Structures are given as C-alpha cells and as structure tokens.
Amino acid sequence: MRPSAVMHAAHCPSPVHRSPSLALSFRFLDLPPEIRNQIIEEAVTELDFITVRYKTYNRHPQPQIKNRAGHVINAAAQSSPEKRLYGHSRMALLMTCRQLYHDGWRIYYGKNTFIFSYNVFQPYIMELPLRCNHQLRRIIFRMHKYRHEQIWRMLAMCKGLEYLELILQAPGNVQCSEWDIHSWGAKGVEGLKELKLKRLGKQKDLNEQELAVFEKDRALEEEVKTFTRERVKKRERRPSRHTIHPDLAEMELKYCALTA
C-alpha cells in the first residue's frame, strides 16, 4: 500500500476504506474505567478459591537453571528466596503494565479467596507488600497441629480480613486449650466478621467425644460472631474526630447570639 493511500485511509471517516490494521486496532486503556474494571475483575478473580503454593502458582515462570556441566537442575529443588515467588496465573493481565496493576491489585487481593498452609503463609505474609496484606478479605487456612498462637499473630497482620475458615485436625487429635487460643486469636483480628471451623477426618458415625468437639466448634463460631457484632456497634457509636462535642456546639451558638 502506497504512503499516500495509508494517509488517506487514516483520515477517512468511513471504516470501509480503512486498511485492516487501522480498522481493527484497539486500546484497552482507552475504555471507560467502569468497563475496564469489570473486565479486570473477570480476568483476575476465581469463582472458587486460589491455593497458594511454592512456585506452582508463580506470577513469573521459573527459568531453567543449569550447572557447570550443562545439565538442567530441577527448579523444584531450588529453595532460595529469589526463586520462591508467589503469584497466580490470574495475575498475568496485571503484570503487563503499571496502569493495569494499579487498577487491579485491589480487586485481585480483595475479591479472591486464598488457601494457605503454615509453611507457605509464613514467608508469603512477610514478603507481601503491606498494602496488599491489608487488602486480603477471605482466607482458608490449613491449620498446623501446633503453633496456633504464632499463626494467629500472623493473621492479625491482615487488617482487612473479614472471612476466615480454619481447617483443623480430626476430632481425635484435639488439644484441650485449642478453643481458648482460637477465641483469643479471632478477637485479635480487627476486621474479622465470620469464623468457620472445619475438621479433617470422618464426619459420620461419631462417638460422644467427637460430637462434643463439633459442638464446641459451633459454640466458638457463635461466640466470635457475637463479639464481632458488638465490636462493630461500638465503632459505630464512637464519635468521629471531626464531630463537635454537644456542649461545645451549644457554647458556640450562645457566643454567636451574644455577638450578633
């Protein structure tokens, strides 16, 4: 195509006379923000949940590492912090440019439900930027048999966490102080609204001791729900920093009346 024809096609109002490359061009960032955010939400959210693992859900593909002899080393055997990246294939769109990442990172961390185990959650929460940490809303946690207090301290770092589901040990492996620790830990998470407890193992043909474990789990869920409701009510009743005290407001009205 001649240069004069290209110039004519570029300025021609009719799409019939345009070249295919000019007629089919599309810029995603030119869309209105509302439509763009809807598309981003469809691209970065999962209907079910996202399981965070070592390297399996990386945002960057792992490069092949070779030794001096030229043999490829298994990437799964590499445990250095540089190669222990955490991410997900849903993050691919956000990695294309800064504008899309700025528009979508809150949606990715705020709309998805993430599943963690202790071995992954500890380094993940330490390496995750604080702004992303506070954006996490829903977590499913495979609870460690021990280290409950340490896990709750890490969960308390998630300031925006609203829904938490704990997958606990089977009813036959319960510790006596488990419910006290979970009650203390749940009350230490500022934004928590709902706590769900699930148990590994069989759910049918339970003996009296195992049934008592499930009853205590349901009682703890209700206790946390009642506590969170009361906490929300206290926050709503708390006066704002910008609210003028009634006595000061009355004094100000009297002063205005005297000086008028």
C-alpha positions as CSV (number, residue, x, y, z in Angstrom):
1,M,0.0,0.0,0.0
2,R,1.4,3.4,-1.0
3,P,2.1,6.0,1.7
4,S,-0.5,8.4,0.2
5,A,-3.1,5.6,0.4
6,V,-2.2,5.0,4.0
7,M,-2.6,8.7,4.9
8,H,-5.9,8.8,3.1
9,A,-7.2,5.7,4.9
10,A,-6.1,7.1,8.3
11,H,-8.1,10.3,7.8
12,C,-11.0,8.7,6.0
13,P,-14.2,8.7,8.3
14,S,-15.6,5.6,6.6
15,P,-14.3,2.2,8.0
16,V,-14.9,0.6,4.7
17,H,-11.9,2.5,3.1
18,R,-9.6,1.9,6.0
19,S,-6.9,-0.7,6.0
20,P,-7.5,-3.8,8.1
21,S,-4.6,-2.9,10.5
22,L,-6.1,0.5,11.2
23,A,-9.8,-0.6,11.4
24,L,-9.1,-3.4,13.9
25,S,-6.8,-1.5,16.3
26,F,-8.0,-1.4,19.9
27,R,-6.6,0.2,23.0
28,F,-7.8,-1.5,26.3
29,L,-6.7,1.5,28.4
30,D,-9.0,3.8,26.3
31,L,-12.1,2.1,27.7
32,P,-14.0,3.9,30.5
33,P,-12.8,3.0,33.9
34,E,-16.0,1.3,34.9
35,I,-15.9,-1.1,31.9
36,R,-12.2,-1.6,32.3
37,N,-12.6,-2.6,36.0
38,Q,-15.4,-5.1,35.1
39,I,-13.1,-6.8,32.6
40,I,-10.2,-6.8,35.1
41,E,-12.4,-8.4,37.7
42,E,-13.5,-11.1,35.4
43,A,-9.9,-11.8,34.5
44,V,-8.3,-11.8,37.9
45,T,-10.9,-13.5,40.2
46,E,-11.6,-17.2,40.7
47,L,-15.1,-18.5,41.2
48,D,-13.9,-21.0,43.8
49,F,-10.6,-20.2,45.5
50,I,-6.8,-19.8,44.9
51,T,-4.4,-22.3,46.5
52,V,-1.1,-20.6,47.2
53,R,1.9,-23.0,46.9
54,Y,5.6,-22.8,46.4
55,K,6.3,-21.9,42.8
56,T,3.2,-23.7,41.4
57,Y,1.3,-20.5,41.2
58,N,4.1,-18.2,40.3
59,R,3.4,-14.9,38.6
60,H,6.7,-15.3,36.7
61,P,7.8,-18.6,35.0
62,Q,10.8,-20.3,36.6
63,P,13.9,-20.1,34.3
64,Q,15.9,-23.3,33.6
65,I,18.9,-23.4,35.9
66,K,22.0,-25.3,34.6
67,N,25.1,-26.5,36.4
68,R,28.6,-26.2,35.2
69,A,28.2,-29.5,33.3
70,G,25.3,-28.0,31.3
71,H,22.6,-30.2,33.0
72,V,19.3,-28.7,33.9
73,I,18.7,-28.5,37.6
74,N,15.2,-29.3,38.9
75,A,13.6,-25.9,39.7
76,A,11.5,-27.5,42.5
77,A,14.7,-28.3,44.4
78,Q,15.7,-24.6,44.5
79,S,14.7,-23.1,47.8
80,S,16.4,-19.7,47.7
81,P,14.3,-16.7,48.5
82,E,14.9,-15.2,45.0
83,K,13.1,-18.2,43.3
84,R,10.4,-18.6,45.9
85,L,7.9,-16.3,44.2
86,Y,4.2,-16.3,45.0
87,G,1.5,-15.5,42.5
88,H,-1.1,-16.9,40.2
89,S,-1.9,-17.1,36.5
90,R,-4.7,-14.7,37.1
91,M,-2.1,-12.0,37.8
92,A,-0.8,-12.2,34.2
93,L,-3.0,-9.3,33.0
94,L,-1.9,-7.1,35.9
95,M,1.8,-7.7,35.0
96,T,1.5,-6.2,31.6
97,C,1.8,-2.5,32.7
98,R,1.7,-0.3,35.7
99,Q,-1.7,1.2,34.9
100,L,-3.4,-2.3,34.9
101,Y,-1.6,-3.3,38.1
102,H,-2.7,-0.1,39.7
103,D,-6.3,-0.7,38.6
104,G,-6.5,-4.4,39.5
105,W,-4.3,-5.3,42.5
106,R,-7.1,-4.3,45.0
107,I,-9.6,-6.5,43.0
108,Y,-7.2,-9.5,43.0
109,Y,-6.4,-9.5,46.7
110,G,-9.9,-8.2,47.8
111,K,-12.2,-10.4,45.7
112,N,-10.4,-13.8,45.8
113,T,-10.4,-16.4,48.5
114,F,-6.9,-17.7,49.2
115,I,-6.0,-21.1,50.7
116,F,-2.8,-21.2,52.8
117,S,-0.8,-23.7,54.8
118,Y,1.5,-22.7,57.6
119,N,4.7,-23.4,55.6
120,V,3.6,-21.1,52.8
121,F,1.8,-18.5,54.8
122,Q,4.7,-17.5,57.0
123,P,7.1,-16.4,54.2
124,Y,4.2,-15.2,52.0
125,I,2.8,-12.7,54.5
126,M,6.3,-11.4,55.3
127,E,7.2,-10.8,51.6
128,L,3.8,-9.4,50.6
129,P,3.7,-5.6,50.5
130,L,1.8,-4.1,53.4
131,R,-0.9,-2.5,51.2
132,C,-1.6,-5.9,49.6
133,N,-1.6,-7.6,53.0
134,H,-4.3,-5.2,54.3
135,Q,-6.4,-5.9,51.2
136,L,-6.8,-9.6,51.9
137,R,-10.5,-10.3,52.7
138,R,-11.1,-14.0,52.6
139,I,-8.7,-16.8,53.7
140,I,-9.0,-20.5,54.1
141,F,-6.2,-21.8,56.4
142,R,-5.0,-25.3,56.8
143,M,-4.1,-25.1,60.5
144,H,-0.9,-26.6,61.8
145,K,-1.1,-29.2,64.6
146,Y,0.9,-26.9,66.8
147,R,2.0,-23.2,66.6
148,H,-1.6,-21.9,66.8
149,E,-0.5,-18.7,68.7
150,Q,2.1,-17.9,66.1
151,I,-0.4,-18.4,63.3
152,W,-3.0,-16.1,64.9
153,R,-0.3,-13.4,65.3
154,M,0.4,-13.5,61.6
155,L,-3.3,-13.5,60.8
156,A,-3.7,-10.4,62.9
157,M,-1.4,-8.6,60.4
158,C,-4.2,-8.9,57.8
159,K,-6.1,-5.7,58.9
160,G,-8.8,-6.1,56.2
161,L,-9.6,-9.8,56.8
162,E,-13.3,-10.4,57.0
163,Y,-13.9,-14.1,56.5
164,L,-11.6,-16.8,57.9
165,E,-12.1,-20.6,57.6
166,L,-9.8,-22.9,59.6
167,I,-9.3,-26.5,58.6
168,L,-8.4,-28.2,61.9
169,Q,-7.2,-31.6,62.9
170,A,-9.5,-34.5,63.2
171,P,-11.7,-34.7,66.4
172,G,-9.5,-37.4,67.9
173,N,-6.4,-35.1,67.8
174,V,-7.8,-32.1,69.6
175,Q,-5.8,-30.3,72.3
176,C,-7.6,-29.0,75.4
177,S,-6.6,-25.4,75.0
178,E,-7.4,-25.2,71.3
179,W,-10.7,-23.3,71.6
180,D,-9.3,-20.8,74.1
181,I,-6.4,-20.0,71.6
182,H,-8.8,-19.7,68.7
183,S,-11.1,-17.4,70.7
184,W,-8.2,-15.2,71.7
185,G,-6.8,-15.1,68.2
186,A,-10.1,-14.4,66.4
187,K,-10.8,-11.4,68.7
188,G,-7.4,-10.0,67.8
189,V,-8.1,-9.8,64.1
190,E,-9.6,-6.3,63.7
191,G,-11.8,-6.6,60.7
192,L,-12.9,-10.2,61.2
193,K,-16.7,-10.7,60.7
194,E,-17.1,-14.5,60.3
195,L,-15.1,-17.5,61.5
196,K,-15.7,-21.1,60.2
197,L,-14.2,-24.2,61.7
198,K,-13.9,-27.4,59.8
199,R,-12.3,-30.7,60.8
200,L,-10.4,-33.3,58.9
201,G,-11.4,-36.9,59.1
202,K,-14.8,-38.6,59.1
203,Q,-18.0,-36.6,59.6
204,K,-20.4,-39.5,60.3
205,D,-20.7,-42.3,62.9
206,L,-19.1,-40.1,65.6
207,N,-18.8,-41.1,69.2
208,E,-19.8,-38.8,72.1
209,Q,-16.3,-37.3,72.5
210,E,-16.1,-36.4,68.8
211,L,-19.6,-34.9,68.8
212,A,-18.6,-32.8,71.8
213,V,-15.7,-31.4,69.7
214,F,-18.0,-30.3,66.9
215,E,-20.4,-28.7,69.4
216,K,-17.5,-26.7,70.9
217,D,-16.6,-25.6,67.4
218,R,-20.1,-24.3,66.7
219,A,-20.2,-22.6,70.1
220,L,-16.9,-20.8,69.3
221,E,-18.3,-19.7,65.9
222,E,-21.3,-18.1,67.6
223,E,-19.1,-16.5,70.3
224,V,-16.9,-14.9,67.6
225,K,-19.9,-13.8,65.6
226,T,-21.4,-12.1,68.7
227,F,-18.2,-10.5,69.6
228,T,-17.7,-9.1,66.1
229,R,-21.2,-7.6,66.1
230,E,-20.6,-5.9,69.4
231,R,-17.3,-4.5,68.1
232,V,-19.0,-3.1,65.0
233,K,-21.7,-1.5,67.1
234,K,-19.1,0.1,69.4
235,R,-17.3,1.5,66.4
236,E,-20.5,3.0,65.0
237,R,-21.3,4.6,68.4
238,R,-17.7,6.0,68.7
239,P,-17.8,9.8,67.9
240,S,-15.8,10.9,64.9
241,R,-12.8,13.1,65.3
242,H,-14.5,15.8,63.3
243,T,-17.7,15.7,65.4
244,I,-18.1,18.7,67.7
245,H,-19.0,17.9,71.3
246,P,-22.6,18.9,72.1
247,D,-21.5,21.2,74.9
248,L,-19.0,23.0,72.6
249,A,-21.7,23.4,70.0
250,E,-24.1,24.9,72.5
251,M,-21.4,27.3,73.7
252,E,-20.7,28.3,70.1
253,L,-24.4,29.1,69.5
254,K,-24.6,31.2,72.7
255,Y,-21.4,33.1,71.7
256,C,-22.9,33.8,68.2
257,A,-26.1,35.1,69.8
258,L,-24.3,37.4,72.1
259,T,-22.0,38.9,69.4
260,A,-24.8,39.3,66.9
